[in-house]
């Protein structure tokens, strides 16, 4: 099991459980008498149905962000209705404190826990995605030994010009040059026999992207450094 996925999986199941718990409380209140309250009864039934449906979808697997946002909306709606029914009223319907007990308190805890778990779940998913994201591609810089397409092309040209086999390594690098009278970047060509033979090195005083096959041929015919 991937240990990085364990927290997200646990949060997913916990969120589904608290969401279903909130739905159960609303369903119980609906059956116990709220179904006879104008507008409020259908809203309680809708809240319970949406909570159960979303809880099942969450438990089935990691859902898209939109579905998790819908779950947060259901929880927020329940908390908003809770607060409104105890202040300004909802369609003329009002309640007091944590009545009816214990359902009001349980609903408040379940919806709050759902929101907190959804937030923690999203943070866990974001952290996991950031951890597993591939590193951004970076272009080679002067002085780097990374095999850019141009350096690979020059390396292959050196192999052909010198008739080298696979037992000889060719390394081409761009290096910064601080010597007066030379360009700030120079290209170094090294031929390294893998059998321990003598290594050879040439320096071309220009960047790799300015070197032609003629330049390489001319340099390779010079005395090897």
GUDRENRO-570362 format. One line per field, with one value per residue (C-alpha): x, y, z; residue number from 1; chain. Coordinates in steps of 0.25 Angstrom, whole numbers, plus 2048, in hexadecimal, padded with zeros to 3 digits. Each point is the difference from the previous one (the first is absolute). Last residue first. Example, Ala and Ser with C-alpha at 12.3 -4.5 7.8 and 13.67 -1.06 7.14 Angstrom:
# GUDRENRO-570362
X: 837 7FA $
Y: 7FC 7F2 $
Z: 81D 802 $
sevo: 2 1 $
zaba: A A $
***
This chain:
# GUDRENRO-570362
X: 8B7 7FF 808 7F6 7F8 7F5 7FE 7FF 7F5 7F8 800 7FC 7F5 7FB 801 7F7 7F6 80B 805 80D 80F 801 809 805 803 806 800 80B 7FC 7F9 7F7 7F4 807 7FC 7FF 7FD 7FA 800 7F7 803 7F7 803 807 810 808 802 7FF 7F3 7FA 7F3 800 7F7 802 802 804 803 802 808 7FC 7F4 809 806 803 806 7F6 7F4 802 802 7F3 7F9 805 7FC 7F2 7FF 805 7F5 7F5 804 808 802 80F 7FD 80A 7F6 7F2 7F8 7F1 7F7 7F4 7F7 802 7F5 7F4 800 802 7F7 7F5 801 800 7F4 7F9 803 7FB 7F3 7FE 803 7F6 7F5 803 7FD 7F4 7FA 804 7F7 7F5 800 802 7F4 7F8 803 7FD 7F2 7FD 802 7F7 7F6 805 80E 7FD 7F2 7F9 7F9 7F7 7FA 806 80E 801 808 809 7FF 7FA 80B 80B 7FC 7FC 80E 806 7F8 803 80F 800 7F9 809 80C 7FB 7FE 80E 805 7F8 806 80E 7FF 7FD 80A 7F9 7F3 7FF 7FF 7F4 7F9 801 7FB 7F4 7FD 802 7F8 7F4 801 801 7F4 7F8 803 7FC 7F3 7FC 805 7F7 7F3 803 7F9 80C 807 7F9 808 802 807 808 805 804 807 808 803 805 80A 805 802 808 808 803 803 80A 807 801 807 809 804 803 808 808 804 804 80E 802 7FE 7FB $
Y: 84B 7F9 807 806 7F7 7FF 80F 801 7F5 806 80E 7FA 7F8 80E 806 80C 7F8 7FA 80E 805 7FE 7F2 7F7 7F3 7F4 7F2 7F4 7F6 7F1 7FB 7F6 80A 809 80F 80A 80E 80C 80D 80C 80E 80B 80E 802 801 80C 800 7F3 7FE 7F5 7F9 7F2 7F8 7F1 7F5 7F2 7F5 7F2 7F5 7F2 802 802 80D 804 80D 808 7F7 800 80F 802 7F8 809 80C 7FB 7FC 80E 807 7F7 803 7F5 806 804 80E 80B 809 7FC 7F4 802 7FC 7F7 801 7F5 7F5 802 7F6 809 80B 7F6 7FA 80E 804 7F3 802 80F 7FC 7F5 80A 809 7F5 7FB 80E 802 7F2 802 80D 7F9 7F4 808 80A 7F4 7F9 80C 802 7F1 7FF 808 807 80B 804 80F 803 7FE 808 7FE 80C 7FC 7FE 809 80C 7FB 7F1 7FB 808 7FA 7F1 804 805 7F4 7F7 808 7FF 7F1 7FF 80A 7F8 7F3 808 805 7F1 7FD 80C 7FC 7F2 7F4 7F7 7F3 7F9 806 80E 7FC 7F9 80C 809 7F8 7FF 80F 804 7F7 806 80E 7FE 7FA 80B 80A 7F9 801 80F 804 7FF 7F8 7F2 7F9 805 7F6 7F4 7FC 80D 800 7F2 804 80D 7F8 7F5 80A 806 7F2 7FD 80D 7FC 7F2 804 80A 7F5 7F7 80B 804 7F2 7FF 80D 7FC 7F2 806 804 7F2 7F9 7F2 $
Z: 796 7F3 7F5 7F6 7F7 80A 800 7F1 7FF 80C 7F9 7F3 807 805 80E 804 808 808 805 7FB 803 7FC 80A 7FC 80A 7FE 809 7FF 802 80C 7F8 801 7F7 804 7F5 805 7F9 807 7FC 804 806 804 7F2 801 800 80F 807 808 7F8 805 7FB 7F6 800 7F6 805 7F6 806 7F9 801 7F6 7F5 7FB 7F1 803 7F7 803 80F 800 7F8 80A 80C 7F8 7FF 80E 804 7F8 805 80F 807 80D 803 805 7FE 7F8 805 7FD 7FE 80C 800 80C 80A 7FF 80A 80B 80C 7FA 7FE 80E 806 7F8 804 80E 800 7FA 80A 80B 7FB 7FE 80E 806 7F8 803 80F 800 7FA 809 80D 7FD 7FC 80D 808 7F9 801 80F 803 7F7 804 801 802 7FC 7F3 7F5 7F4 7F9 7F2 808 80C 803 80B 805 7F2 7F9 807 7FE 7F2 7FD 807 7F7 7F4 803 801 7F3 7F9 806 7F9 7F3 801 802 7F3 7F8 805 7F9 809 807 801 803 80E 7FA 7F7 80B 809 7F5 7FE 80F 802 7F4 805 80E 7FC 7F6 80B 809 7F5 7FE 80E 801 7F5 809 80C 800 7FC 80C 809 804 7F1 7FC 80D 7FD 7F2 805 80A 7F6 7F6 80A 803 7F1 7FF 80C 7FB 7F2 805 809 7F4 7F8 80B 802 7F1 800 80C 7FA 7F2 804 806 7F3 803 $
sevo: 225 224 223 222 221 220 219 218 217 216 215 214 213 212 211 210 209 208 207 206 205 204 203 202 201 200 199 198 197 196 195 194 193 192 191 190 189 188 187 186 185 184 183 182 181 180 179 178 177 176 175 174 173 172 171 170 169 168 167 166 165 164 163 162 161 160 159 158 157 156 155 154 153 152 151 150 149 148 147 146 145 144 143 142 141 140 139 138 137 136 135 134 133 132 131 130 129 128 127 126 125 124 123 122 121 120 119 118 117 116 115 114 113 112 111 110 109 108 107 106 105 104 103 102 101 100 99 98 97 96 95 94 93 92 91 90 89 88 87 86 85 84 83 82 81 80 79 78 77 76 75 74 73 72 71 70 69 68 67 66 65 64 63 62 61 60 59 58 57 56 55 54 53 52 51 50 49 48 47 46 45 44 43 42 41 40 39 38 37 36 35 34 33 32 31 30 29 28 27 26 25 24 23 22 21 20 19 18 17 16 15 14 13 12 11 10 9 8 7 6 5 4 3 2 1 $
zaba: A A A A A A A A A A A A A A A A A A A A A A A A A A A A A A A A A A A A A A A A A A A A A A A A A A A A A A A A A A A A A A A A A A A A A A A A A A A A A A A A A A A A A A A A A A A A A A A A A A A A A A A A A A A A A A A A A A A A A A A A A A A A A A A A A A A A A A A A A A A A A A A A A A A A A A A A A A A A A A A A A A A A A A A A A A A A A A A A A A A A A A A A A A A A A A A A A A A A A A A A A A A A A A A A A A A A A A A A A A A A A A A A A $
***
